Amino acid sequence: MESGDVMASRVIPCPSCGKKNRVPAAAAGLPACASCGAALPWIADASDADLAAALDTRQLVLLDLWAPWCGPCRMVAPVLERLAARYAGQVKVVKVNVDENPSTATRFNASSIPLLLFLRAGESVDRAVGAQPEHVLAAQIDRLLAAS
């Protein structure tokens, strides 16, 4: 992280008890509810400057390269939120706006969006291009989690 950069956090309601929790974009360990201790969905917004910190996790990362003008990107956003909740404690969703972060788009060869990359230890292990149905992405996640 560059000097002065502060990674954004999100307020996420606990799927177990409903209490709202502030979930940081990067952290050592996994986010858990402060009230009941349940695993929380981990969704983070990242930029070129803080992507390395956002990807620094032992969890499988689903990296969403998107843009606000992209209709399919807007269609897949709620799917990713549901998947983050379904795989809380196992998968971290990191979202990067490619219009504002061209270095990340170039690094991952994002010639078409939405581009969904699955990463382990910062390295791409699989990808999906376009707005895929939830069951297709869930099957891809299940396969990757079983392989780890």
N, C-alpha and C positions, 0 to 999 in steps of 0.2 A: 504494500500500500504506500502511495506517495504521501509525503508530508502534507497534512491538511485534509487529506481524503478521509471521509468517514463513511464506511459501508453502511448502507441502509438496512434497517431491520423491518420486519413486518409484524403486525399484530395478527395472531392466528388463534381462533377459538379452539379449545381442546375438543376433539371429537368424542371424548369420553364424558367429561363433566361440563363442558360449555364455557369454562373460565377462559378469558382472553389472556394470551401470553405474548410477550414481545420475543420474537425469534430472530436472532442475528443472522446476517448473511454468511458469516464465517465464525466458527467456534471449534474448540477442541472438544470432541465428544458429540453427543446427539442431543437435540432439544427435547425437553420433557416438560410436561405441565407442572407448574409450580404448586398447584393445588392437589392434584391426584397422582402425579408421577407418570401418567401415560405418555407414550411417545407422541410427539407432535409432527404434523406434516411440515416438511422443511422446503420452503420456496424462497428463493433469493433472487434479487435483481443484482446484476453485476455489470461492470464496465471494463473497457480495455485495461484500465489502471488497477482494478482489484480482482480481475478474473482468477488469477493464480490463487489468491486467498479463498475465494468462493469455491474453487475446485478442490481445495486441500481437505479432503475427507476420506475416510475409509469406506464410506457408503458408495453404492452405485450412483452416478450422477447422470441425470437426464438434462442435457444442455439444450435449451430452446433458443435458436437463433431466429428472431422475428423482427417485424417492423409494424408500426401502428397503422399504416395504410393498407396492410395486407389482410384481405378478407379471410383466407384460410388460416392465417395466424390468429385472428380473433376467434375463429371457430374452434381451434385446438386449445386455446387458453383454459376454458373451463374443464376440458378433458384432463389437462395436466394437473389442475387443482384437485380433481377427484382422485387421480392416480397418486398424487402426493399424500392425500389422506389415506388411501387404501394401503399404501406401502410405507406408512410412517415408521421411521426407525430403520428402514432398509434402502430407501431411495431419496435423494435430494434433487429437487428441480431447480436449475439455475437458468434464469432468463436474461438474454442479452439482446438489446435493440441494435440491430446491425447498422441502421442509419447513423446512430450516435457513436458506434464502436467499430469502425472499419478494420482495425487491426485484428480483432477477433474474427470478423467475417472472413478476412483474408487467410488467417491462420487455419481455419477449418474449411476453406474452399466453399463458402456459402454462395453458390451461384444461383440457387433457388431456395425460396423460403416458403413456409417454415421448414427449417432443417433441424431435426431432432437428433442429437448425438448422445450416445451412451458411453460414458467414460469411467474407467477405473484408474486410480492413481494418475489422473490427468491425461491418460491416453485413450483414444477412441477405440472402442471394442465393437461398436455397431452403430447404425444410423437408420433414420427413416426420413424420407423427403415428402413433404406435403402433409395435409391435414388427415392423418390416419384415424380410423375409428378407435374408440377406447379399447375394445376387446383385442384389437390387433396389437396395440401398444402394451397392453397388459400381458399378452402372451409373450411378447418380446422381452419384457421385464422378467417374467417368470423364468424364461429360458436362461437369461443372463444371471439371475440370482442362483439358479440351480447349478450353473457352471462354476460359481465362485467357491 
